[in-house]
Amino acid sequence: MAMVAIPIQTCTSCADEWLLDGETGFLVKPNDIESIKAAVMRVVNSSFDCEHARSKNYKVIESRYDPINLSAMAST
């Protein structure tokens, strides 16, 4: 996400805390080749608003990487 890539991540991780499925990236079932293929094809075929996703994802990274926020989270 920090490198402006569109994330395609298994739904078994904490990815749902970082992205909105279908809006800022894709959550796929583990080992489900068809759902992975469908997510990749949406990005490749431009049926997905990549610029919107990149912009929103970069804001998430900025806010979570902010040293002040990191310090506050570490002290709790």
DSSP file (Angstrom, degrees, kcal/mol; ACC not computed):
  #  RESIDUE AA STRUCTURE BP1 BP2  ACC     N-H-->O    O-->H-N    N-H-->O    O-->H-N    TCO  KAPPA ALPHA  PHI   PSI    X-CA   Y-CA   Z-CA
    1    1 A M    >         0   0    0      0, 0.0     3,-1.7     0, 0.0    60,-0.1   0.000 360.0 360.0 360.0 -39.5    0.0    0.0    0.0
    2    2 A A  T 3   +     0   0    0      1,-0.3    56,-0.0     2,-0.1    52,-0.0   0.759 360.0  52.7 -66.7 -22.8    2.8    2.4    0.8
    3    3 A M  T 3  S-     0   0    0      2,-0.1    -1,-0.3     0, 0.0     3,-0.1   0.120 121.9-108.6 -98.1  20.3    4.2    1.8   -2.7
    4    4 A V  S <  S+     0   0    0     -3,-1.7     2,-0.2     1,-0.2    -2,-0.1   0.706  71.1 145.2  57.7  27.9    0.8    2.6   -4.2
    5    5 A A        -     0   0    0     49,-0.1    -1,-0.2    52,-0.0    -2,-0.1  -0.606  57.2-113.5 -84.9 153.2    0.1   -1.0   -5.2
    6    6 A I        -     0   0    0     -2,-0.2     2,-0.2    -3,-0.1    19,-0.2  -0.806  37.7-128.6 -87.3 115.6   -3.4   -2.3   -5.0
    7    7 A P        -     0   0    0      0, 0.0    19,-2.6     0, 0.0     2,-0.5  -0.429  26.1-176.6 -72.3 135.6   -3.5   -4.9   -2.3
    8    8 A I  E     +a   26   0A   0     17,-0.2     2,-0.3    -2,-0.2    19,-0.2  -0.965  24.7 165.1-125.4 110.8   -4.9   -8.4   -2.9
    9    9 A Q  E     -a   27   0A   0     17,-2.8    19,-2.6    -2,-0.5     2,-0.1  -0.929  41.3-100.8-134.4 147.1   -4.7  -10.1    0.4
   10   10 A T  E >   -a   28   0A   0     -2,-0.3     3,-1.2    17,-0.2     5,-0.4  -0.399  29.7-128.0 -66.4 146.5   -6.2  -13.3    2.0
   11   11 A C  T 3  S+     0   0    0     17,-2.6    -1,-0.1     1,-0.3    18,-0.1   0.351  98.4  80.0 -78.8   7.9   -9.1  -12.6    4.3
   12   12 A T  T 3  S+     0   0    0     16,-0.3    -1,-0.3     3,-0.0     2,-0.1   0.508  86.4  67.5 -89.8  -5.0   -7.5  -14.6    7.0
   13   13 A S  S X  S-     0   0    0     -3,-1.2     3,-0.5     1,-0.0    -4,-0.0  -0.280 102.5 -93.2-101.6-170.5   -5.2  -11.7    8.0
   14   14 A C  G >  S+     0   0    0      1,-0.2     3,-2.2     2,-0.1     4,-0.4   0.124  85.5 119.0 -88.9  21.0   -5.9   -8.4    9.6
   15   15 A A  G >>  +     0   0    0     -5,-0.4     4,-2.3     1,-0.3     3,-1.8   0.788  60.9  69.1 -59.5 -28.7   -6.1   -6.8    6.1
   16   16 A D  G <4 S+     0   0    0     -3,-0.5    -1,-0.3     1,-0.3    -2,-0.1   0.669  93.7  58.7 -67.5 -13.0   -9.7   -5.8    6.7
   17   17 A E  G <4 S+     0   0    0     -3,-2.2    -1,-0.3     1,-0.1    -2,-0.2   0.635 114.6  36.5 -81.9 -15.7   -8.3   -3.3    9.2
   18   18 A W  T <4 S+     0   0    0     -3,-1.8     2,-0.3    -4,-0.4    -2,-0.2   0.706 120.1  29.7-109.3 -27.9   -6.3   -1.7    6.4
   19   19 A L     <  -     0   0    0     -4,-2.3     2,-0.6    41,-0.0    -1,-0.2  -0.922  66.7-123.2-137.4 160.2   -8.4   -1.8    3.3
   20   20 A L    >>> -     0   0    0     -2,-0.3     4,-2.7    -3,-0.1     3,-2.4  -0.914  41.6-115.8-102.9 116.3  -12.0   -1.8    2.2
   21   21 A D  B 345S+b   25   0B   0     -2,-0.6     5,-0.2     1,-0.3    -5,-0.0  -0.267  96.7   4.6 -57.3 125.2  -12.7   -4.9    0.1
   22   22 A G  T 345S+     0   0    0      3,-3.0    -1,-0.3     1,-0.1     4,-0.1   0.286 130.3  60.1  84.8 -10.7  -13.6   -4.0   -3.4
   23   23 A E  T <45S+     0   0    0     -3,-2.4    -2,-0.2     2,-0.3    -1,-0.1   0.759 121.6   9.1-113.4 -47.4  -12.9   -0.3   -2.9
   24   24 A T  T  <5S-     0   0    0     -4,-2.7     2,-0.3     1,-0.2    -3,-0.2   0.365 133.6 -31.6-116.9   3.1   -9.2    0.1   -1.8
   25   25 A G  B   <S-b   21   0B   0     -5,-0.9    -3,-3.0   -19,-0.2     2,-0.4  -0.965  71.3 -84.4 169.4-165.7   -8.1   -3.5   -2.4
   26   26 A F  E     -a    8   0A   0    -19,-2.6   -17,-2.8    -2,-0.3     2,-0.5  -0.993  15.9-154.4-136.8 136.0   -9.3   -7.0   -2.4
   27   27 A L  E     -a    9   0A   0     -2,-0.4     2,-0.3   -19,-0.2   -17,-0.2  -0.941  25.8-175.3-104.2 125.2   -9.8   -9.7    0.3
   28   28 A V  E     -a   10   0A   0    -19,-2.6   -17,-2.6    -2,-0.5   -16,-0.3  -0.844  29.4-103.4-121.6 156.5   -9.7  -13.2   -1.2
   29   29 A K    >   -     0   0    0     -2,-0.3     3,-1.8   -19,-0.2     7,-0.1  -0.539  50.0 -95.9 -74.5 142.2  -10.2  -16.6    0.2
   30   30 A P  T 3  S+     0   0    0      0, 0.0    -1,-0.1     0, 0.0     3,-0.1  -0.338 106.1   3.6 -59.1 137.2   -7.0  -18.6    0.8
   31   31 A N  T 3  S+     0   0    0      1,-0.2     2,-1.2    -3,-0.1     3,-0.1   0.615  90.4 134.0  63.3  15.6   -6.2  -20.9   -2.1
   32   32 A D    <>  -     0   0    0     -3,-1.8     4,-2.0     1,-0.2     3,-0.4  -0.740  31.1-178.5 -97.4  88.8   -9.1  -19.7   -4.1
   33   33 A I  H  > S+     0   0    0     -2,-1.2     4,-2.8     1,-0.2    -1,-0.2   0.844  77.6  56.0 -57.2 -38.4   -7.5  -19.2   -7.5
   34   34 A E  H  > S+     0   0    0      2,-0.2     4,-2.5     1,-0.2    -1,-0.2   0.889 107.8  46.8 -65.8 -39.6  -10.7  -17.9   -9.1
   35   35 A S  H  > S+     0   0    0     -3,-0.4     4,-1.9     2,-0.2    -1,-0.2   0.870 113.8  49.0 -71.5 -33.9  -11.2  -15.1   -6.6
   36   36 A I  H  X S+     0   0    0     -4,-2.0     4,-2.5     2,-0.2    -2,-0.2   0.933 112.6  48.1 -65.7 -45.8   -7.5  -14.1   -6.9
   37   37 A K  H  X S+     0   0    0     -4,-2.8     4,-2.8     1,-0.2    -2,-0.2   0.917 110.5  51.5 -60.1 -44.5   -7.8  -14.1  -10.7
   38   38 A A  H  X S+     0   0    0     -4,-2.5     4,-2.0     1,-0.2    -1,-0.2   0.893 110.5  48.6 -62.0 -40.4  -11.0  -12.0  -10.5
   39   39 A A  H  X S+     0   0    0     -4,-1.9     4,-1.6     2,-0.2    -1,-0.2   0.930 113.2  46.5 -65.7 -45.4   -9.3   -9.4   -8.3
   40   40 A V  H  X S+     0   0    0     -4,-2.5     4,-2.8     1,-0.2     5,-0.2   0.918 111.9  51.5 -62.3 -43.4   -6.3   -9.2  -10.6
   41   41 A M  H  X S+     0   0    0     -4,-2.8     4,-2.8     1,-0.2     6,-0.3   0.858 104.9  55.9 -65.7 -35.2   -8.5   -8.9  -13.7
   42   42 A R  H  <>S+     0   0    0     -4,-2.0     5,-1.4    -5,-0.2     6,-0.7   0.910 113.2  42.1 -62.1 -40.1  -10.6   -6.1  -12.1
   43   43 A V  H ><5S+     0   0    0     -4,-1.6     3,-1.1     3,-0.2     5,-0.2   0.937 117.8  45.5 -70.5 -46.5   -7.4   -4.1  -11.6
   44   44 A V  H 3<5S+     0   0    0     -4,-2.8    -2,-0.2     1,-0.2    -3,-0.2   0.879 112.0  50.5 -66.3 -39.7   -5.9   -5.0  -15.0
   45   45 A N  T 3<5S-     0   0    0     -4,-2.8    -1,-0.2    -5,-0.2    -2,-0.2   0.353 109.1-121.5 -84.0   7.4   -9.1   -4.4  -17.0
   46   46 A S  T < 5S+     0   0    0     -3,-1.1    -3,-0.2     1,-0.1    -4,-0.1   0.714  77.9 124.8  61.5  23.0   -9.5   -1.0  -15.4
   47   47 A S      < +     0   0    0     -5,-1.4     2,-0.4    -6,-0.3    -4,-0.2   0.310  63.7  72.8 -88.7  10.6  -13.0   -1.8  -14.0
   48   48 A F  S    S-     0   0    0     -6,-0.7     2,-1.8    -5,-0.2     3,-0.2  -0.979  90.4-121.7-125.1 134.5  -11.5   -0.8  -10.7
   49   49 A D     >  +     0   0    0     -2,-0.4     4,-2.1     1,-0.2     5,-0.2  -0.563  36.4 174.1 -79.9  85.1  -10.8    2.8   -9.7
   50   50 A C  H  > S+     0   0    0     -2,-1.8     4,-3.1     1,-0.2     5,-0.2   0.872  73.9  54.3 -62.2 -40.5   -7.1    2.5   -9.0
   51   51 A E  H  > S+     0   0    0      2,-0.2     4,-2.3     1,-0.2    -1,-0.2   0.909 109.3  48.0 -64.1 -41.1   -6.5    6.2   -8.4
   52   52 A H  H  > S+     0   0    0      2,-0.2     4,-2.4     1,-0.2     5,-0.2   0.937 114.4  46.8 -61.7 -47.0   -9.2    6.4   -5.8
   53   53 A A  H  X S+     0   0    0     -4,-2.1     4,-2.9     1,-0.2     5,-0.2   0.925 112.1  49.6 -62.4 -45.8   -7.8    3.3   -4.1
   54   54 A R  H  X S+     0   0    0     -4,-3.1     4,-2.5     1,-0.2    -1,-0.2   0.913 111.6  49.1 -60.8 -43.1   -4.2    4.5   -4.2
   55   55 A S  H  X S+     0   0    0     -4,-2.3     4,-1.6    -5,-0.2    -2,-0.2   0.937 114.9  43.2 -62.7 -47.9   -5.2    7.9   -2.7
   56   56 A K  H  X S+     0   0    0     -4,-2.4     4,-1.8     1,-0.2    -2,-0.2   0.901 114.5  50.5 -65.9 -40.7   -7.2    6.4    0.1
   57   57 A N  H  X S+     0   0    0     -4,-2.9     4,-2.4    -5,-0.2    -2,-0.2   0.897 107.7  52.9 -65.2 -39.9   -4.6    3.7    0.8
   58   58 A Y  H  X S+     0   0    0     -4,-2.5     4,-2.8    -5,-0.2    -1,-0.2   0.878 107.3  52.5 -64.0 -36.3   -1.8    6.3    1.0
   59   59 A K  H  X S+     0   0    0     -4,-1.6     4,-2.4     2,-0.2    -1,-0.2   0.882 108.1  51.5 -65.5 -38.0   -3.8    8.3    3.5
   60   60 A V  H  X S+     0   0    0     -4,-1.8     4,-2.3     2,-0.2     5,-0.2   0.938 111.8  46.6 -62.5 -46.0   -4.2    5.2    5.7
   61   61 A I  H  X S+     0   0    0     -4,-2.4     4,-2.2     1,-0.2    -2,-0.2   0.932 111.6  51.5 -62.3 -46.1   -0.4    4.7    5.5
   62   62 A E  H  X S+     0   0    0     -4,-2.8     4,-0.7     1,-0.2    -1,-0.2   0.920 113.2  44.3 -57.3 -45.6    0.3    8.3    6.3
   63   63 A S  H  < S+     0   0    0     -4,-2.4     3,-0.2     1,-0.2    -1,-0.2   0.884 117.9  43.0 -70.4 -37.3   -2.0    8.3    9.4
   64   64 A R  H  < S+     0   0    0     -4,-2.3    -1,-0.2     1,-0.2    -2,-0.2   0.726 115.4  48.6 -82.3 -20.4   -0.7    5.0   10.7
   65   65 A Y  H  < S+     0   0    0     -4,-2.2    -1,-0.2    -5,-0.2    -2,-0.2   0.516  79.4 123.4 -94.3  -6.0    2.9    5.7   10.1
   66   66 A D     X  -     0   0    0     -4,-0.7     4,-2.6    -3,-0.2     3,-0.2  -0.365  64.2-137.0 -57.3 123.7    2.7    9.1   11.7
   67   67 A P  H  > S+     0   0    0      0, 0.0     4,-2.3     0, 0.0     5,-0.2   0.828 102.9  54.2 -56.1 -33.8    5.4    9.1   14.4
   68   68 A I  H  > S+     0   0    0      2,-0.2     4,-2.2     1,-0.2     5,-0.2   0.933 110.5  45.6 -66.6 -44.9    3.0   10.9   16.9
   69   69 A N  H  > S+     0   0    0     -3,-0.2     4,-2.4     1,-0.2    -1,-0.2   0.905 112.6  51.2 -63.8 -40.8    0.4    8.2   16.3
   70   70 A L  H  X S+     0   0    0     -4,-2.6     4,-2.1     1,-0.2    -2,-0.2   0.903 110.1  49.4 -63.5 -41.1    2.9    5.4   16.7
   71   71 A S  H  X S+     0   0    0     -4,-2.3     4,-1.5    -5,-0.2    -1,-0.2   0.907 111.2  49.4 -63.4 -42.1    4.2    6.9   19.9
   72   72 A A  H  < S+     0   0    0     -4,-2.2     4,-0.4     1,-0.2    -2,-0.2   0.904 112.0  48.0 -64.6 -41.4    0.7    7.1   21.3
   73   73 A M  H >< S+     0   0    0     -4,-2.4     3,-0.9     1,-0.2    -1,-0.2   0.867 109.8  53.3 -67.7 -35.5   -0.1    3.5   20.4
   74   74 A A  H 3< S+     0   0    0     -4,-2.1    -1,-0.2     1,-0.2    -2,-0.2   0.800 105.9  53.5 -70.0 -28.4    3.2    2.3   21.9
   75   75 A S  T 3<        0   0    0     -4,-1.5    -1,-0.2     1,-0.2    -2,-0.2   0.522 360.0 360.0 -87.0  -3.6    2.4    4.0   25.2
   76   76 A T    <         0   0    0     -3,-0.9    -1,-0.2    -4,-0.4    -2,-0.2   0.452 360.0 360.0 -94.5 360.0   -1.0    2.3   25.6
